[in-house]
Amino acid sequence: MTESEKYLQALMDGDHKKTLEIYDKFYPKVQAFIQRNNGKIEDAKDVFHDALIYLITKHKKEPLKLEAFEAYLFTICKNIWRSRIKNKKERVMKDGVLPLVEKEDDIANFTLEQEQLEFYQEKFQLLSNNCKEILSNYFNGMSYEEIMRDLAYNSINVVRQRVFKCRAKIVQLIKADSRYKALG
């Protein structure tokens, strides 16, 4: 059994000792991230707890095969925190008052966003290596000119065409999957 499998099994079994080990080992990194991104210790505790609940729920629904438990857990925590910040900004009224919103709504929104992200990543992996590289560069903010130089294309027009074709391919893969409408 891999370390990732041991951690998942401990969460599923409610193994208090192993769960404390997860907190001791992985929580400090999450806390540091959240505090660097305008959060408080209480926020970090909530996010970490919600991420563990998400892992348990997801694993019950569909067993996870994780290579790196820490990386997956940290990504979930980052996504929860970013989702909360985004939702908080959207909810702030003109007069600066933040209305109370149920925590369950935040978790439901995050769960949907996480499932959409995982669905997208699954389809992204089906692309050719060239398309993955082009779209990664494009979505990470590289200009057409930078992509042209980096990947040794002849012109910016060729890069634009490749970006267009690769984007069209991933859209086609996503829409062809029966889960697409359910994740809408």
TORDO-824952 format. One record per atom (N, C-alpha, C): residue number from 1; x negated, y negated, z negated. Coordinates in steps of 0.1 Angstrom, whole numbers, plus 5000, padded with zeros to 4 digits. Layout:
    k    px    py    pz
  NUM     X     Y     Z
...
//
This chain:
    k    px    py    pz
    1  4991  5012  5000
    1  5000  5000  5000
    1  4991  4988  5000
    2  4994  4978  5009
    2  4986  4966  5010
    2  4989  4957  4998
    3  4981  4947  4997
    3  4984  4937  4986
    3  4997  4930  4989
    4  4999  4926  5001
    4  5012  4920  5005
    4  5024  4928  5001
    5  5023  4941  5004
    5  5034  4951  5001
    5  5036  4952  4986
    6  5025  4952  4979
    6  5026  4953  4964
    6  5033  4941  4958
    7  5030  4929  4963
    7  5036  4917  4959
    7  5051  4917  4962
    8  5055  4921  4974
    8  5069  4921  4978
    8  5076  4931  4970
    9  5070  4943  4968
    9  5077  4953  4960
    9  5079  4949  4945
   10  5069  4942  4940
   10  5070  4936  4926
   10  5081  4927  4925
   11  5083  4918  4935
   11  5094  4909  4935
   11  5107  4916  4936
   12  5108  4926  4944
   12  5120  4934  4946
   12  5124  4941  4933
   13  5114  4947  4926
   13  5116  4955  4914
   13  5117  4946  4901
   14  5115  4933  4903
   14  5115  4924  4891
   14  5104  4927  4881
   15  5092  4931  4887
   15  5080  4934  4879
   15  5075  4921  4873
   16  5077  4919  4860
   16  5074  4906  4854
   16  5059  4904  4854
   17  5051  4914  4852
   17  5036  4912  4851
   17  5031  4908  4865
   18  5035  4915  4875
   18  5031  4912  4889
   18  5036  4898  4894
   19  5048  4895  4889
   19  5054  4882  4893
   19  5046  4871  4887
   20  5042  4873  4874
   20  5033  4863  4868
   20  5020  4862  4875
   21  5015  4873  4880
   21  5002  4872  4888
   21  5004  4864  4901
   22  5016  4865  4907
   22  5019  4858  4919
   22  5019  4843  4915
   23  5025  4839  4904
   23  5026  4825  4900
   23  5011  4820  4897
   24  5004  4828  4890
   24  4990  4824  4886
   24  4981  4822  4898
   25  4983  4831  4908
   25  4974  4831  4919
   25  4977  4821  4930
   26  4991  4819  4932
   26  4995  4811  4944
   26  5001  4798  4941
   27  5007  4797  4929
   27  5014  4784  4925
   27  5005  4772  4926
   28  4993  4772  4920
   28  4984  4760  4920
   28  4982  4753  4934
   29  4981  4761  4944
   29  4979  4756  4958
   29  4992  4749  4962
   30  5003  4755  4959
   30  5016  4749  4962
   30  5018  4736  4955
   31  5015  4736  4942
   31  5017  4724  4934
   31  5008  4713  4939
   32  4996  4716  4943
   32  4986  4706  4948
   32  4992  4700  4961
   33  4997  4708  4970
   33  5003  4704  4982
   33  5014  4694  4980
   34  5024  4698  4971
   34  5035  4690  4969
   34  5032  4677  4962
   35  5023  4677  4953
   35  5018  4664  4946
   35  5011  4655  4956
   36  5004  4661  4966
   36  4997  4653  4976
   36  5008  4647  4986
   37  5020  4652  4986
   37  5030  4648  4995
   37  5042  4642  4988
   38  5039  4634  4978
   38  5049  4626  4971
   38  5059  4634  4962
   39  5054  4645  4957
   39  5063  4653  4949
   39  5058  4653  4934
   40  5066  4659  4926
   40  5063  4660  4912
   40  5061  4675  4908
   41  5055  4677  4896
   41  5053  4691  4892
   41  5067  4699  4892
   42  5077  4692  4887
   42  5091  4698  4887
   42  5095  4702  4901
   43  5092  4694  4911
   43  5095  4697  4925
   43  5088  4709  4929
   44  5075  4710  4926
   44  5067  4722  4930
   44  5072  4735  4924
   45  5076  4734  4911
   45  5082  4746  4904
   45  5094  4750  4912
   46  5103  4741  4915
   46  5116  4744  4922
   46  5113  4750  4935
   47  5104  4744  4943
   47  5101  4749  4956
   47  5095  4763  4956
   48  5085  4765  4946
   48  5079  4778  4945
   48  5090  4789  4942
   49  5098  4786  4932
   49  5109  4795  4928
   49  5118  4798  4940
   50  5122  4787  4947
   50  5131  4789  4958
   50  5124  4797  4970
   51  5112  4796  4971
   51  5104  4803  4981
   51  5104  4818  4978
   52  5102  4821  4965
   52  5103  4835  4960
   52  5116  4841  4962
   53  5127  4833  4959
   53  5140  4838  4961
   53  5143  4841  4976
   54  5138  4831  4984
   54  5140  4833  4999
   54  5133  4846  5003
   55  5121  4849  4998
   55  5113  4861  5002
   55  5121  4873  4998
   56  5127  4873  4986
   56  5134  4885  4981
   56  5147  4887  4990
   57  5154  4876  4993
   57  5166  4877  5001
   57  5163  4882  5015
   58  5153  4876  5021
   58  5149  4880  5034
   58  5145  4894  5035
   59  5137  4899  5025
   59  5132  4912  5025
   59  5143  4922  5023
   60  5153  4919  5015
   60  5165  4927  5013
   60  5173  4929  5026
   61  5174  4918  5033
   61  5181  4918  5046
   61  5174  4925  5057
   62  5161  4923  5057
   62  5153  4929  5068
   62  5139  4931  5063
   63  5134  4943  5060
   63  5121  4945  5053
   63  5110  4937  5061
   64  5102  4930  5054
   64  5091  4922  5059
   64  5079  4930  5060
   65  5071  4928  5071
   65  5058  4934  5073
   65  5048  4923  5073
   66  5043  4919  5061
   66  5034  4908  5060
   66  5020  4912  5061
   67  5012  4905  5069
   67  4997  4907  5069
   67  4991  4899  5057
   68  4996  4887  5055
   68  4990  4878  5045
   68  5001  4872  5037
   69  5004  4877  5025
   69  5014  4873  5016
   69  5012  4858  5013
   70  5000  4854  5009
   70  4997  4841  5005
   70  5000  4831  5016
   71  4996  4834  5028
   71  4998  4824  5039
   71  5013  4823  5042
   72  5021  4834  5041
   72  5035  4834  5044
   72  5042  4826  5033
   73  5039  4829  5021
   73  5045  4822  5009
   73  5042  4807  5010
   74  5030  4803  5013
   74  5026  4789  5013
   74  5034  4782  5025
   75  5035  4789  5036
   75  5042  4783  5047
   75  5057  4781  5044
   76  5063  4790  5037
   76  5077  4789  5033
   76  5078  4777  5023
   77  5068  4776  5014
   77  5069  4765  5004
   77  5067  4751  5011
   78  5058  4750  5021
   78  5056  4738  5029
   78  5069  4735  5036
   79  5075  4745  5042
   79  5087  4742  5050
   79  5099  4738  5041
   80  5100  4744  5029
   80  5111  4740  5020
   80  5108  4725  5016
   81  5096  4722  5013
   81  5093  4708  5008
   81  5096  4698  5019
   82  5091  4701  5031
   82  5093  4692  5043
   82  5108  4691  5046
   83  5115  4701  5044
   83  5130  4701  5047
   83  5136  4692  5036
   84  5132  4693  5024
   84  5138  4685  5013
   84  5135  4670  5015
   85  5123  4667  5019
   85  5119  4653  5021
   85  5127  4648  5033
   86  5129  4655  5043
   86  5136  4651  5055
   86  5151  4649  5051
   87  5157  4659  5044
   87  5171  4658  5040
   87  5173  4646  5030
   88  5163  4644  5022
   88  5164  4633  5012
   88  5165  4619  5020
   89  5156  4618  5029
   89  5155  4605  5037
   89  5168  4603  5045
   90  5174  4614  5050
   90  5186  4613  5058
   90  5198  4609  5049
   91  5197  4613  5036
   91  5209  4611  5027
   91  5208  4598  5020
   92  5197  4591  5020
   92  5196  4578  5013
   92  5206  4568  5020
   93  5214  4562  5012
   93  5224  4553  5017
   93  5217  4539  5019
   94  5224  4530  5026
   94  5219  4517  5029
   94  5215  4509  5017
   95  5222  4511  5006
   95  5219  4504  4994
   95  5208  4510  4985
   96  5202  4521  4991
   96  5191  4527  4984
   96  5195  4538  4973
   97  5208  4541  4973
   97  5213  4551  4963
   97  5212  4565  4970
   98  5207  4574  4962
   98  5206  4588  4967
   98  5218  4596  4961
   99  5227  4600  4970
   99  5239  4607  4965
   99  5234  4621  4960
  100  5242  4627  4950
  100  5239  4640  4946
  100  5243  4650  4956
  101  5235  4660  4959
  101  5238  4670  4968
  101  5235  4684  4962
  102  5243  4693  4964
  102  5241  4706  4958
  102  5228  4713  4963
  103  5221  4719  4954
  103  5209  4725  4957
  103  5211  4737  4967
  104  5222  4743  4966
  104  5226  4754  4975
  104  5226  4749  4989
  105  5231  4737  4992
  105  5231  4731  5005
  105  5217  4730  5010
  106  5207  4725  5002
  106  5193  4724  5006
  106  5188  4738  5009
  107  5190  4748  5001
  107  5185  4761  5004
  107  5191  4767  5017
  108  5204  4765  5019
  108  5211  4770  5031
  108  5205  4763  5043
  109  5202  4750  5042
  109  5196  4743  5054
  109  5182  4748  5056
  110  5175  4750  5046
  110  5161  4755  5047
  110  5161  4769  5054
  111  5170  4778  5049
  111  5171  4791  5054
  111  5173  4791  5069
  112  5183  4783  5073
  112  5186  4782  5087
  112  5174  4777  5095
  113  5167  4767  5090
  113  5156  4761  5097
  113  5144  4772  5098
  114  5142  4779  5087
  114  5132  4789  5086
  114  5135  4800  5096
  115  5147  4805  5097
  115  5151  4815  5106
  115  5149  4810  5121
  116  5153  4798  5123
  116  5151  4792  5137
  116  5136  4792  5140
  117  5128  4788  5131
  117  5113  4787  5133
  117  5108  4801  5136
  118  5111  4811  5128
  118  5107  4825  5130
  118  5111  4830  5144
  119  5124  4827  5147
  119  5129  4831  5160
  119  5121  4825  5172
  120  5118  4812  5171
  120  5110  4805  5181
  120  5096  4811  5181
  121  5090  4814  5170
  121  5076  4820  5170
  121  5076  4833  5176
  122  5087  4841  5174
  122  5088  4854  5180
  122  5088  4853  5195
  123  5095  4844  5200
  123  5096  4842  5215
  123  5083  4836  5220
  124  5077  4827  5213
  124  5064  4821  5217
  124  5054  4832  5219
  125  5054  4842  5211
  125  5044  4853  5212
  125  5046  4861  5225
  126  5057  4860  5231
  126  5060  4867  5244
  126  5055  4860  5256
  127  5050  4847  5254
  127  5045  4840  5265
  127  5031  4845  5269
  128  5026  4841  5281
  128  5013  4844  5285
  128  5003  4836  5276
  129  4991  4841  5275
  129  4981  4834  5267
  129  4979  4820  5272
  130  4979  4818  5285
  130  4978  4805  5291
  130  4989  4795  5286
  131  5001  4800  5287
  131  5013  4792  5283
  131  5012  4789  5268
  132  5008  4799  5260
  132  5007  4796  5245
  132  4997  4785  5243
  133  4985  4786  5250
  133  4975  4776  5248
  133  4980  4762  5252
  134  4986  4761  5264
  134  4991  4749  5269
  134  5001  4743  5260
  135  5011  4751  5256
  135  5022  4745  5247
  135  5017  4742  5234
  136  5008  4750  5228
  136  5002  4746  5215
  136  4995  4733  5216
  137  4987  4731  5226
  137  4981  4718  5227
  137  4991  4706  5229
  138  5001  4709  5238
  138  5011  4699  5241
  138  5019  4695  5228
  139  5024  4705  5221
  139  5032  4703  5209
  139  5024  4697  5197
  140  5011  4699  5198
  140  5002  4693  5188
  140  4997  4679  5191
  141  5003  4674  5202
  141  5001  4659  5205
  141  4990  4656  5215
  142  4984  4667  5221
  142  4974  4664  5231
  142  4980  4657  5243
  143  4973  4648  5249
  143  4978  4641  5261
  143  4976  4651  5273
  144  4983  4648  5284
  144  4981  4656  5296
  144  4966  4656  5300
  145  4960  4644  5299
  145  4946  4642  5303
  145  4937  4651  5294
  146  4940  4651  5281
  146  4931  4659  5272
  146  4933  4674  5275
  147  4945  4678  5278
  147  4948  4692  5282
  147  4941  4696  5295
  148  4941  4686  5304
  148  4934  4688  5317
  148  4919  4691  5315
  149  4913  4683  5307
  149  4899  4684  5304
  149  4896  4697  5296
  150  4904  4699  5286
  150  4902  4710  5277
  150  4903  4724  5284
  151  4913  4725  5293
  151  4916  4737  5300
  151  4911  4738  5314
  152  4903  4727  5318
  152  4897  4726  5331
  152  4907  4727  5343
  153  4917  4720  5342
  153  4927  4719  5353
  153  4922  4708  5363
  154  4927  4708  5375
  154  4922  4698  5385
  154  4928  4685  5384
  155  4941  4684  5379
  155  4948  4671  5379
  155  4958  4671  5368
  156  4962  4659  5364
  156  4973  4658  5354
  156  4986  4663  5359
  157  4988  4662  5372
  157  5001  4668  5378
  157  5002  4683  5376
  158  4990  4689  5378
  158  4990  4704  5376
  158  4993  4707  5361
  159  4988  4699  5352
  159  4991  4701  5338
  159  5006  4699  5335
  160  5011  4688  5340
  160  5026  4686  5339
  160  5034  4697  5344
  161  5031  4703  5355
  161  5038  4714  5361
  161  5037  4726  5352
  162  5025  4729  5347
  162  5023  4740  5338
  162  5031  4739  5325
  163  5031  4727  5319
  163  5038  4724  5307
  163  5053  4726  5310
  164  5058  4721  5321
  164  5072  4722  5325
  164  5076  4737  5326
  165  5068  4745  5334
  165  5071  4759  5336
  165  5070  4767  5323
  166  5060  4764  5315
  166  5059  4771  5302
  166  5071  4768  5293
  167  5075  4756  5292
  167  5086  4752  5284
  167  5099  4759  5289
  168  5100  4759  5303
  168  5112  4765  5309
  168  5112  4780  5305
  169  5100  4786  5305
  169  5099  4801  5302
  169  5104  4804  5288
  170  5099  4796  5278
  170  5103  4798  5265
  170  5118  4796  5262
  171  5123  4786  5269
  171  5138  4783  5268
  171  5145  4795  5274
  172  5141  4800  5285
  172  5147  4812  5291
  172  5147  4824  5281
  173  5135  4826  5275
  173  5134  4837  5266
  173  5143  4836  5254
  174  5144  4823  5249
  174  5153  4821  5237
  174  5167  4823  5241
  175  5172  4817  5252
  175  5186  4818  5256
  175  5190  4832  5260
  176  5181  4840  5264
  176  5184  4854  5268
  176  5186  4863  5256
  177  5182  4859  5244
  177  5183  4867  5232
  177  5197  4865  5227
  178  5204  4876  5223
  178  5217  4875  5218
  178  5218  4867  5204
  179  5207  4866  5197
  179  5207  4859  5184
  179  5207  4844  5186
  180  5205  4839  5198
  180  5203  4825  5201
  180  5216  4817  5196
  181  5227  4821  5200
  181  5239  4814  5196
  181  5242  4814  5181
  182  5239  4825  5175
  182  5241  4826  5161
  182  5232  4817  5153
  183  5220  4814  5158
  183  5211  4804  5151
  183  5214  4790  5154
  184  5222  4787  5164
  184  5226  4774  5169
  184  5224  4764  5159
//
